[in-house]
Amino acid sequence: MFVVPLIERKRDGGALTPEEWSALIAAYTAGRIADYQMSALLMAVVLRGLERAELAALTDAMLASGQRLSFDGWATPRVDKHSTGGVGDKVSLVLAPLVASCGVAVPMMSGRGLGHTGGTLDKLEAIPGFRTALSLGEAKAQLLKLGCILIGQTPEIAPADKKLYALRDVTGTVEAIPLIAASIMSKKLAEGLSALVLDVKHGSGAFLPATAQGLELARTMIALGEDRGCPTAALLTAMDRPLGRACGNALETEEAILALRGEGPEDLMEVTYALGVEMLLAAGVESSAAKAKKRLEDALGSGLAAEKFEQVIEAQGGNPKAVEDPSVLPQAQAVEVFAARETGVVTRVEPRTIGRAVVSLGGGRTTVEDVVDPTVGFVITVKPGDKVLAGEPIASVFARDASGVKLGFEALERAITIGDRLTERPLPLISHRVTKDGVEDLTRPPHAPKSRAARRA
């Protein structure tokens, strides 16, 4: 296949036909197109975008590059959740077993760290022995037995996306609405879902920081899902500060385990419960948000959710004792406490700076081949608006050695700012709910007029 004219056409603002996208993705998946050529085309898409028909064709081509899970005759509703990526976002590790313990099957297929954001698979693999690479047959059998799987893309599902995902991570082509939407939805549509719930991040630490971009991405993915028979809804959640306290693979896994034991940070639990409510409502197992929230709280408080996570860990080859004793997780060689340099109010905890520092410490990838160190990262105990005293511990650095601690301290100096007062109000933790029917601004009083964006949706 002669690719250069296609790259040139997209570079110059033209469109590729559905047939061209289909042939292009098939050829790349088969290894007949070089990575450097696909990288050039991806950059052209970042700069020029995709028309609606192109986006549909790209999504369908990636979906068609592999197989799909099928559950004909199985009455249990199947609902997944996907986050567009953030710093400290360990929601999936809490949410999947929690929702599964409420009688909804959760076939959660996740990714690895991308850019400055962490990846669910890397966090799960911090659990000794945990296997995220299950075959399609293994995944289906476990879902039928336990009602929950926590896996990466199997070799059979959307292999085109798997190749493109790794390529985008190291070529500066992550932040593009059509590429994000096609990547997410090609995987999710292959899971045989009854419904899908999306956690779309906005704020300085998100791939698409502006709220308008987050809403556009949500609407784009919802349309792709609805057009293909998968009811889809989204919540916009804040990523202008890290979610929870822990940032880094093993540290976040430990925090997720604590959350399943009822000891999770307030912001992490608020987002987890909100998404869980959407999943139970989409599955049809509860008729109101209040009833769904109560069911989730009961499952967590009774220990059922933690027990479900133990079952999943054991089924996937991991050490289930990690739920009872998180010290089973790998531990950093060097740990140092970071103290506030002055008395005042925390005005900012910049998530992108923190995320990039985790990567620099060894907790993420700068090339496709990099091996991740699960032990490194940060625990940050302050949020914007908190008052601190000079010398008060506000964070800890977890590193391989003293040089890593130094790098971590430098990152915290840049990321955490302290002033006389809070000058910029943090984003609402959960700001919008988006469905095929439009956008609901959750920060407005119930009877307030809709915004222009909501009216247009």
C-alpha positions, -999 to +999 in steps of 0.1 A: +000+000+000+014+034-010+009+055+021+026+088+013-003+103-008-026+095+022-003+113+046+000+143+023-038+145+018-044+145+055-015+169+061-032+193+037-066+191+054-082+165+031-102+134+041-095+097+036-124+075+025-137+048+047-122+022+023-088+039+026-090+039+064-100+002+064-071-008+041-047+014+060-054+000+094-054-036+081-020-031+064-005-014+095-018-042+118-002-068+094+031-050+095+031-037+059+033-001+069+062+013+089+058+030+123+074+062+110+048+065+083+020+058+107+035+083+131+034+110+103-002+102+096-011+104+133+005+138+136-014+150+106-046+138+124-036+157+155-031+189+135-060+185+110-086+163+128-110+138+113-143+143+097-172+124+113-172+097+086-135+093+090-138+088+127-165+062+123-144+044+097-112+045+118-131+031+148-148+004+128-115-006+112-097-009+145-127-029+159-126-052+128-089-058+132-097-084+159-124-105+175-152-096+200-164-111+232-199-127+228-223-135+256-254-148+237-279-161+262-262-148+293-287-125+311-263-108+335-258-072+324-223-062+314-211-027+321-176-013+318-161+021+328-132+039+311-112+069+322-095+092+297-065+093+320-052+113+350-027+114+378-035+094+409-065+079+391-068+045+406-106+044+404-108+013+382-091-009+409-118+001+434-148+004+410-146-029+391-148-053+421-172-029+439-197-029+410-192-067+404-201-074+440-234-057+433-244-082+406-232-065+375-206-082+353-176-059+347-153-069+318-128-041+325-102-038+297-076-012+305-043+002+292-008+011+304+006+044+313+002+069+285+022+102+285+022+117+320-007+096+332-006+062+350-021+030+336-044+005+353-024-024+340+008-012+355-009-007+389-024-042+388+010-057+379+024-042+411+006-071+428+030-100+428+021-125+401-009-106+387-015-115+351-032-089+329-025-107+296-054-132+295-065-148+263-100-141+251-111-176+262-096-171+297-112-137+300-147-150+291-145-180+314-134-158+344-161-132+337-188-159+336-175-174+369-166-143+389-184-115+371-152-094+369-120-093+349-092-068+350-072-072+319-053-056+290-062-060+254-060-096+245-041-104+213-075-110+197-092-077+206-085-046+185-048-054+178-046-023+156-054-001+185-028-018+207-001-010+181-013+026+177-017+031+214+020+023+220+031+044+191+011+075+202+026+073+237+061+080+223+054+103+193+035+132+209+002+122+193-019+114+224-039+147+228-063+145+199-101+139+203-106+116+173-076+094+182-086+092+219-123+084+210-114+058+184-089+041+206-113+039+236-144+029+217-128+003+195-117-017+226-149-011+245-172-021+216-154-054+214-163-064+250-199-074+243-212-047+267-247-039+277-236-003+285-205+019+290-198+047+315-170+071+308-149+092+332-137+122+311-111+142+328-106+180+324-082+204+340-045+210+337-035+174+342-059+160+316-049+152+281-076+177+270-075+204+297-104+227+286-139+218+298-152+224+263-127+198+250-138+173+276-175+178+266-166+174+230-147+142+237-176+129+258-202+136+231-179+121+204-176+088+223-212+087+233-222+090+196-199+062+186-213+040+213-250+048+207-246+044+169-233+009+175-259-003+200-240+004+232-257+029+255-231+053+267-229+080+294-201+102+307-192+122+338-167+151+336-143+149+366-116+172+378-079+167+370-065+200+380-050+182+410-041+145+416-070+123+426-065+108+461-031+110+477-010+083+460+007+088+426+027+058+414+018+022+406+023+002+439+013+033+459-019+037+441-027+000+443-022+002+480-046+032+482-072+013+462-070-016+486-074+008+515-105+022+497-120-012+493-115-016+531-134+016+537-103+038+542-102+056+509-096+094+505-128+114+502-123+126+467-114+091+454-146+077+469-168+105+456-157+098+420-159+060+425-194+061+439-206+085+412-194+063+384-207+032+402-241+047+404-241+053+367-230+017+361-258+002+383-284+025+367-272+016+331-273-021+341-309-017+352-302-033+387-313-002+405-340+024+396-326+055+414-293+071+421-300+070+459-307+033+458-276+026+437-254+046+460-268+027+491-261-006+474-225+003+466-219+016+502-234-017+516-212-038+493-181-019+504-190-018+541-198-055+543-165-065+528-180-080+497-161-056+474-128-064+490-136-101+488-144-098+451-110-081+445-093-110+463-111-135+441-100-116+409-064-113+421-062-151+428-079-160+395-054-139+376-023-154+393-017-127+419-012-129+456-046-123+472-029-116+506-022-081+492-058-071+501-053-081+537-017-069+539-006-042+514+030-046+525+030-076+502+033-050+474+069-040+462+085-013+484+107+016+474+143+016+484+144+053+494+116+072+511+118+108+523+093+133+537+088+166+520+079+196+542+062+229+534+088+256+529+065+284+543+033+290+562+003+298+541-025+282+519-018+256+492-028+273+460-019+246+435-009+209+433-001+206+396-009+170+384+010+171+351+043+180+369+037+151+393+028+127+366+060+136+346+081+132+377+067+097+383+078+088+348+113+104+354+116+083+386+111+052+365+074+047+371+064+053+335+077+049+299+096+072+276+100+045+250+078+015+241+105-009+255+109+007+290+104-014+321+083+003+348+095+004+384+062-001+404+077+012+437+084+049+429+061+079+432+046+103+456+021+104+484+007+140+486-014+148+517-025+184+508-051+198+484-056+233+471-072+254+498-054+236+527-036+257+553-001+246+561+027+256+585+064+259+575+081+226+583+049+206+582+051+173+563+029+176+532+042+148+509+066+119+507+089+108+478+094+071+470+124+065+449+151+040+439+179+060+455+190+094+469+192+109+434+156+099+428+146+115+461+164+147+450+145+146+416+112+140+435+118+170+459+125+192+429+093+181+413+073+188+445+088+223+447+075+230+413+041+213+416+030+225+451+027+262+454+018+280+487+005+316+490-014+340+512-048+329+499-064+307+473-065+328+441-080+303+417-109+281+427-103+244+420-126+227+395-157+209+410-148+173+414-177+161+393-190+189+370-211+175+342-231+145+332-234+138+295-258+114+277-272+111+242-299+135+254-275+163+262-253+179+289-263+183+325-243+209+345-241+193+380-227+225+395-259+245+388-290+245+410-316+220+397-339+246+383-313+270+369-314+277+331-292+255+311-259+268+297-255+274+260-233+243+258-260+222+274-287+236+251-266+228+220-259+192+231 
